[in-house]
Amino acid sequence: APPVALQTVAAGVPAPLARIVERAMARTPERRYASAEELGQAVDTWLDGTETRKRVHRLVERAESRVDDAQLLLGRARRLRERAEQLDRELSPWDPEEDKHALWEMQDRADVLEREARYKLLERRQLLHAATAQAPDEPGPRAILARCFREDHDEAEARGDEATRRMAEERLREHLGKLPETHPVRQEYLTWLSGMGSLSLSWSTAHAEAMPSGEVLLERYANHRRRLRPVAVRSLGDGPLDGVPLPMGSYRLRIRVSGCAEVRLPIQIDRGAHWQCQQDAERPVRPVHLPAAASLGPDDCYIPAGQAWVGDEGSGLVAVWVDGVVMRRNPVTNREYLVFLNHLVSASLGEDAQRWAPIRWSSTSGAAHSWQPDASGLYTLSQAPLVGCVPDAPVVGVSWHAAKAFAAWEATRTQVAWRLPHELEWEKAARGVDGRPFPWGPGGDPSRACVWSSRARPVGPASIQAFPADESPYGCRHLAGNVHEWCENVFRPGARVQGPVLVWPDEEAGALRTARGASWRSRGLQRALSQRQGLDPSAREDRVGFRLARLLVPSQD
């Protein structure tokens, strides 16, 4: 009869030890150990490995306990910061120092707790490294270290720190390479590092019930001399598209359908993510609306509905859903505004024209002058050395109320509901959807947008024909510089959103109104697309202009 396997009579015996015993008790001598010394060496080797594994297990347990310690410390720090924020809201800047001591103590204590938590997490890594040094082939601690470096990679990628991201990827690949090929962490993380995502897309039009046929051209944004330029990749054919594999990155789709305006649709494929036009996971996927070709003028730029990264690069951008909007390519110019004023005069509304007439500033003395009609009662652009008299430069010296009056006039004239943009519509039009710091991408060189350092002799806003590099993924221009731009919404510490959705309406009588972007008076382009300020709606300044926007209503295009 064949020998009984050791595991059947001694449950719980480790498999390596069972193999040693079975070999020692083999029926044929040639299969046994050659000597008692050889058997002893095999047992000693197994015992050494067992002890090593026990030590490694203890190190891993100690390492993971540091995570619990760090979480407790961070929880205490978070509660302290919440109390400090509440106390800070109750204090005024002019309150005496003594009233702020408790606030400062809370903030300092929170700093200490957060620092202690970082030390705990650092100690965790040191223990895990010690475990891998003692047992290089043991997968457990190495898999945990791989998870740590993936977290480093994610954080660096989220904040755009490419050097740190690359270092984290190198360390991650180092540990994955030492895991068994079949280990689930190795397989999962290598797939994740490949960065492959996918794309699904459909579209709709106002003039067809069924989705019309068309073509989708794929372009990938490539960094060339610190500017993101769309580079043709291939045609994706007709839609709908369902799960088309794409490497992670920033892309632009050009959707061409007969009878519709060609739509530029920037998309961002995140690492391992699936892109589709969807507000959130709980809402249905939307088709991208394609406006009729006749519904857009030559200077209209269509920004399709979808998610966009908005906010402050310093404190972090957030994803917000912004509905589809049409925005004028350029700010309203002096020439266009002059037509508005003279229309009012011709309609016997001279007092309104005077009320909305811009202020001009002498480029030599700085003295302010209101636009005045000539002998015929009509307005003309002054030939005097005044800031803001270049015909095709953005109009400045107009209040928020004047900008609203122009928008209402243009809406009546064109029978289209023009208005001022909400600041998040403005920001999406400027950034696209990949969170770029400037409309053209990286590289805030002053030669690309009109700020103070862009010209040897700054004398006011530049012509809209100047600085062609200041153009966004949707074709809007002069969003990084030239003039700050009035927006529709009330100025608040942060734009009103509910979850990831922009909140309308936003009315409050007498409140400050938001102006966005940098201007010709800005010293540089730092955070040009994050700049926001609250201005009195009656203010008229030589650096503030406006542009028009309108919602795209599919049933009306």
Order of alpha helices (4+ residues) and beta strands (2+ residues): alpha-alpha-alpha-alpha-alpha-alpha-alpha-beta-beta-beta-beta-beta-beta-beta-beta-beta-beta-beta-beta-beta-alpha-alpha-beta-beta-beta-alpha-alpha-beta-beta-beta-beta-beta-beta-beta
